Amino acid sequence: MKKVLIGLSLLSMVLGFSAFDCASAELTGAKMYMQQKQFEKAKEVLLKEVQKNPKSDEGWFLLGSIYSEDGNVPEMLKSFDKSLAISKKFEPQITDFRKYTWQISFNRGVGFFNDAVQTTKPDSMKLLFEKAIGQFNNSILCEPDSTIGYENVAAAYLNMGNTDASIPVLEKLVALGKPAFAFSRLGQIFLMKGANLMDSFQISKNSEDSVKAIEWYNKSVSVLEKGRVKFPADAEILLQLGNAYYSSDNLDVALESFKTLSSKENASKEIKYAYGVVLLKSKKYDEAVKVLENVVKMDPDYLDANYNLAATNIVWGNELREAAIKKESDDKTYLEKFKAAVPFLEKYLSIKPEGRVYISLGQVYANLGMKDKAEEAFKKAEQYK
């Protein structure tokens, strides 16, 4: 969660009220009330001032400062806009107020967000996230072209499990062109919606579900392609794009696209990794192994590459074994594929012990007839579950 420090003071930005010039009685009274911190009375007098004199640039400015004190950001901005429409006299102070209010709102949002993450009570968590969203939305009103407020609103909705509410926020971030996670997360959400509809189609056989699923898949591809152009080395965007092409039955497009990108002289490990995963999904195991081995040579500690290189060998080995059983053959070639998976699973676990990876390692050991090692891996899986 990003946080900024409050470096401005509201009182330092309000006009000095020691000299009242030739102001109206309402303005003079409002300034006096503000000096005494009687803000409600000041607001009441200022509302009379702007009603009597709609062209009072100072009246609208002071009214906006009162709304800032109240935390009523929409009314603050309306008042400031009316002041600026009359004259630019108070523009520097208004700019400072917007910055100040942005900081106050944003930091309050951060506080509520952190409290929500730490609480174990679902009702309290929901309420705190909603308060955080309210404050972040206030910060967005003050700085609509800044992405940080939108990022945190999206994060709050996603933490609440309110995926649908996060969509328009992520779409706004995509429109603003950053950050990379907005593209990958939105693409993933669209992909999940398509997958859910396709699952429904498998049960209901309602063709409408299938049509809508394809629409979501296409939306996912569209967002992720935009993300790939803007962030060509982002691994998550590339991976989700491969998934989207796979789900929309366009693996041939993905293969051609990633093959071209991967063949470039300056191709990153992320692009090569994504190409390897697409090859795996296309069941081109021999090519997938070669590509992923190259990625691991580029970065031996690349966890996902190690895992999917192992996965390619395991899937390949399973298919070879099933083919041998079907033919009633004694061919044991599949064992070589299982053996090939072991060092990459072990490498992964040496960096990041995880239960699911220990399970995979245990299954491989079991297939290789290494009973003791299999039992040890399964025990580790329970430990890190």
C-alpha positions in Angstrom: 0.0 0.0 0.0 1.5 3.3 -1.1 1.5 6.1 1.4 2.5 9.8 1.4 3.4 12.1 4.2 1.3 15.1 5.0 3.5 18.1 4.5 1.1 20.9 4.4 -0.9 22.7 7.1 -4.5 23.9 6.4 -3.9 27.0 8.5 -0.8 27.9 6.5 -2.8 28.0 3.4 -5.7 30.1 4.5 -5.5 33.8 3.9 -4.1 36.0 6.6 -7.1 37.6 8.2 -5.5 40.4 10.1 -6.5 42.9 7.5 -10.1 42.8 6.2 -9.7 45.4 3.5 -13.1 46.7 2.2 -14.8 43.3 2.3 -18.5 42.9 2.8 -19.9 42.3 6.3 -20.4 38.6 5.5 -16.8 38.2 4.4 -15.5 40.1 7.4 -17.6 38.0 9.7 -16.6 34.7 8.1 -12.9 35.5 8.4 -13.4 36.3 12.1 -15.2 33.0 12.7 -12.5 31.2 10.8 -9.8 32.7 13.0 -11.8 31.5 16.0 -12.2 28.1 14.4 -16.0 28.4 14.4 -16.2 26.8 11.0 -19.9 26.1 11.0 -20.8 29.7 11.7 -18.2 30.8 9.1 -19.9 28.5 6.5 -23.4 29.8 7.4 -22.2 33.4 6.8 -20.3 32.5 3.6 -23.4 30.8 2.1 -25.2 34.1 2.6 -22.3 36.0 1.0 -22.3 33.9 -2.2 -26.1 33.9 -2.4 -26.2 37.7 -2.2 -23.1 38.1 -4.4 -22.6 35.1 -6.8 -19.6 36.8 -8.3 -17.7 36.8 -4.9 -14.5 35.0 -5.9 -13.2 35.3 -2.3 -16.5 34.1 -0.9 -16.4 31.0 -3.0 -12.8 30.4 -2.2 -13.3 30.7 1.6 -16.4 28.5 1.4 -14.3 25.9 -0.4 -11.7 26.0 2.3 -14.4 25.4 4.9 -15.7 22.4 3.0 -12.1 21.1 2.9 -12.0 21.3 6.7 -15.3 19.3 6.8 -13.9 16.7 4.4 -16.7 17.4 1.9 -14.4 17.2 -1.1 -17.1 17.4 -3.9 -18.5 20.7 -2.4 -15.0 22.0 -1.9 -14.2 21.5 -5.5 -17.4 23.0 -6.7 -16.8 26.1 -4.7 -13.2 26.4 -5.9 -14.3 26.0 -9.5 -16.9 28.8 -9.1 -14.1 31.0 -7.6 -11.8 30.3 -10.5 -14.6 30.9 -13.0 -14.9 34.5 -11.7 -11.1 35.2 -11.4 -7.7 33.5 -11.0 -7.0 35.6 -7.9 -7.0 32.7 -5.5 -5.6 30.0 -7.9 -2.3 29.5 -6.0 -4.2 28.9 -2.7 -6.7 26.7 -4.4 -3.9 24.6 -5.9 -2.4 24.2 -2.5 -5.7 23.2 -1.0 -6.2 20.5 -3.6 -2.8 19.1 -2.8 -3.5 19.3 0.9 -6.9 17.6 0.6 -5.5 14.9 -1.7 -2.8 14.1 0.9 -5.3 14.1 3.8 -7.8 11.9 1.9 -5.2 9.5 0.6 -3.5 9.0 4.0 -6.8 8.4 5.7 -7.6 5.8 3.0 -4.3 4.1 3.6 -5.1 4.0 7.3 -8.5 2.4 6.8 -7.0 0.0 4.2 -4.3 -1.2 6.6 -6.9 -1.6 9.4 -9.1 -3.7 7.1 -6.3 -6.0 6.1 -5.4 -6.6 9.7 -8.9 -7.3 11.1 -10.2 -10.8 11.3 -13.9 -9.8 11.5 -15.6 -9.9 8.0 -18.1 -7.1 8.8 -15.5 -4.8 10.2 -13.2 -5.6 7.2 -16.0 -4.7 4.7 -16.8 -1.5 6.5 -13.1 -0.4 6.7 -12.5 -1.2 3.0 -15.6 0.9 2.2 -14.2 3.8 4.2 -10.9 3.4 2.5 -12.6 3.5 -0.9 -14.5 6.7 0.1 -11.2 8.4 1.0 -9.3 7.2 -2.0 -12.2 8.5 -4.2 -11.9 11.9 -2.5 -8.2 11.9 -3.5 -9.1 11.0 -7.0 -11.4 14.0 -7.2 -8.5 16.2 -6.2 -6.0 14.6 -8.7 -8.1 12.8 -11.4 -5.0 12.2 -13.6 -3.0 10.5 -10.9 -3.2 6.7 -11.0 -2.4 6.0 -7.3 -5.9 6.6 -6.0 -7.4 4.3 -8.7 -4.8 1.7 -7.9 -5.8 1.6 -4.2 -9.5 1.7 -4.9 -9.1 -1.4 -7.2 -7.0 -3.1 -4.6 -9.7 -2.5 -1.9 -12.4 -3.9 -4.1 -10.3 -6.9 -5.0 -9.5 -7.5 -1.3 -13.2 -7.4 -0.6 -13.8 -10.0 -3.3 -15.9 -7.4 -5.2 -14.4 -8.2 -8.6 -17.2 -6.5 -10.6 -16.8 -3.2 -8.8 -13.1 -3.3 -9.6 -13.6 -3.5 -13.3 -14.5 0.1 -14.1 -11.6 1.2 -11.9 -9.1 -1.1 -13.7 -10.5 0.1 -17.0 -9.8 3.7 -16.0 -6.2 2.7 -15.2 -5.9 1.0 -18.5 -7.2 4.2 -20.2 -4.6 6.2 -18.3 -2.0 3.7 -19.5 -0.5 2.4 -16.2 0.4 0.5 -14.1 1.1 -2.9 -15.8 -0.9 -4.8 -13.2 -4.1 -3.0 -14.3 -3.8 -4.7 -17.7 -2.9 -8.1 -16.4 -5.6 -8.1 -13.6 -8.3 -6.8 -15.9 -7.4 -9.3 -18.6 -7.5 -12.1 -15.9 -10.9 -11.0 -14.7 -12.3 -11.0 -18.2 -10.7 -14.4 -18.7 -12.3 -15.8 -15.5 -15.8 -14.5 -16.6 -15.4 -16.3 -19.9 -14.3 -19.5 -18.1 -17.3 -19.4 -15.8 -19.7 -19.0 -18.7 -18.0 -21.8 -20.6 -18.4 -24.0 -17.5 -22.1 -23.1 -17.5 -22.3 -24.0 -21.1 -20.9 -27.4 -20.4 -23.8 -28.0 -18.0 -26.7 -26.1 -19.6 -25.7 -26.5 -23.3 -27.2 -23.0 -23.7 -25.4 -21.6 -26.7 -25.8 -18.1 -25.4 -23.4 -18.9 -22.6 -20.8 -20.1 -25.1 -21.2 -16.9 -27.2 -20.8 -14.6 -24.2 -17.8 -16.6 -23.0 -16.1 -16.0 -26.3 -16.9 -12.3 -26.0 -15.2 -12.2 -22.6 -12.2 -14.1 -24.0 -11.9 -11.6 -26.8 -12.1 -8.7 -24.4 -9.3 -10.3 -22.4 -7.1 -10.6 -25.5 -7.8 -7.0 -26.4 -6.8 -5.6 -23.0 -3.7 -7.8 -22.7 -2.5 -7.1 -26.2 -2.6 -3.4 -25.3 -0.7 -4.2 -22.1 1.9 -6.2 -24.1 2.6 -3.3 -26.4 3.0 -0.9 -23.5 4.8 -3.3 -21.1 6.6 -5.8 -23.4 8.6 -7.4 -20.7 5.9 -7.8 -18.1 5.7 -11.6 -17.3 2.2 -11.5 -15.9 0.7 -9.7 -18.9 2.4 -12.2 -21.3 1.3 -15.2 -19.3 -2.3 -14.1 -19.1 -2.3 -13.3 -22.8 -1.2 -16.8 -23.5 -4.0 -18.1 -21.3 -6.5 -15.8 -23.1 -5.4 -17.1 -26.6 -5.6 -20.6 -25.3 -9.1 -20.2 -23.8 -10.4 -18.5 -27.0 -9.0 -21.4 -29.1 -6.5 -19.2 -30.8 -3.3 -20.9 -29.8 -2.0 -20.7 -33.3 -2.1 -16.9 -33.1 -0.4 -17.0 -29.7 2.3 -19.4 -31.0 3.0 -17.2 -34.0 3.0 -14.0 -32.0 5.3 -15.2 -29.2 7.6 -17.0 -31.6 8.2 -13.8 -33.4 8.7 -11.9 -30.2 11.0 -14.6 -28.8 13.2 -14.8 -31.9 14.2 -11.1 -31.6 17.8 -10.5 -30.6 16.9 -8.5 -27.4 14.0 -10.8 -26.4 13.6 -10.8 -22.6 13.4 -13.9 -20.5 9.7 -13.1 -19.8 8.8 -13.2 -23.5 10.7 -16.5 -23.9 9.0 -17.9 -20.8 5.6 -16.9 -22.1 6.4 -18.6 -25.5 7.5 -21.8 -23.6 4.2 -21.9 -21.7 2.2 -21.4 -25.0 4.2 -24.3 -26.5 3.4 -26.4 -23.4 -0.3 -25.6 -23.8 -0.1 -26.5 -27.5 1.4 -29.9 -26.5 4.6 -29.1 -28.3 6.6 -30.6 -25.5 10.0 -31.0 -27.2 10.0 -27.3 -28.3 8.7 -26.2 -24.9 11.5 -27.9 -23.1 14.1 -26.3 -25.3 12.7 -22.8 -24.9 12.2 -23.1 -21.1 15.7 -24.6 -20.7 17.0 -21.5 -22.4 15.1 -19.3 -20.0 16.6 -21.2 -17.0 20.0 -20.7 -18.5 19.3 -16.9 -18.7 18.1 -16.9 -15.1 18.7 -20.1 -13.0 16.5 -18.7 -10.2 13.5 -17.9 -12.4 11.0 -19.9 -10.3 8.1 -20.0 -12.8 10.4 -21.2 -15.6 11.8 -23.9 -13.4 8.4 -25.1 -12.4 6.9 -25.1 -15.9 10.0 -26.8 -17.3 9.4 -29.6 -14.7 5.7 -29.5 -15.6 6.4 -29.9 -19.3 8.5 -33.0 -18.6 5.8 -34.4 -16.3 3.0 -33.9 -18.7 5.1 -35.3 -21.5 6.0 -38.3 -19.4 2.4 -39.0 -18.5 1.4 -39.0 -22.1 4.2 -41.3 -23.1 3.2 -43.7 -20.3 -0.4 -43.7 -21.3 0.6 -44.4 -24.9 2.8 -47.3 -23.8 -0.1 -48.8 -21.7 -2.5 -48.4 -24.6 -0.1 -50.3 -26.9 0.7 -52.8 -24.2 4.4 -51.8 -24.7 7.3 -52.2 -22.3 8.7 -48.8 -23.5 10.0 -47.0 -20.4 10.9 -43.7 -22.1 8.5 -41.8 -19.9 10.8 -42.4 -16.9 13.4 -40.2 -18.5 10.9 -37.4 -18.6 10.1 -37.8 -14.9 13.8 -37.9 -14.1 14.3 -34.7 -16.1 11.7 -32.9 -14.0 13.4 -33.6 -10.6 16.2 -31.0 -10.6 13.9 -28.2 -11.6 11.4 -29.0 -8.9 14.3 -29.3 -6.4 15.7 -25.9 -7.6 12.3 -24.3 -7.1 12.0 -25.7 -3.6 15.5 -24.6 -2.6 14.5 -21.0 -3.2 10.8 -21.1 -2.2 9.5 -24.2 -0.3 5.8 -24.7 -1.2 3.4 -27.5 -0.4 2.0 -27.9 -3.9 5.5 -28.2 -5.4 6.5 -30.8 -2.8 3.4 -32.8 -3.8 4.5 -32.7 -7.4 8.0 -33.8 -6.4 6.6 -36.6 -4.3 4.5 -37.8 -7.2 7.5 -37.8 -9.5 9.6 -39.7 -7.0 6.7 -42.3 -6.6 6.6 -42.8 -10.3 10.3 -43.4 -10.3 10.0 -46.0 -7.6 11.8 -43.8 -5.1 9.6 -44.6 -2.2 11.6 -43.1 0.7 12.1 -39.8 -1.2 8.5 -39.7 -2.1 7.4 -40.1 1.5 9.8 -37.4 2.6 8.5 -35.0 -0.1 4.9 -35.7 1.0 5.8 -35.0 4.6 7.3 -31.7 3.5 4.1 -30.9 1.6 2.1 -31.2 4.9 4.7 -29.0 6.6 4.4 -26.2 4.0 0.7 -26.6 3.2 
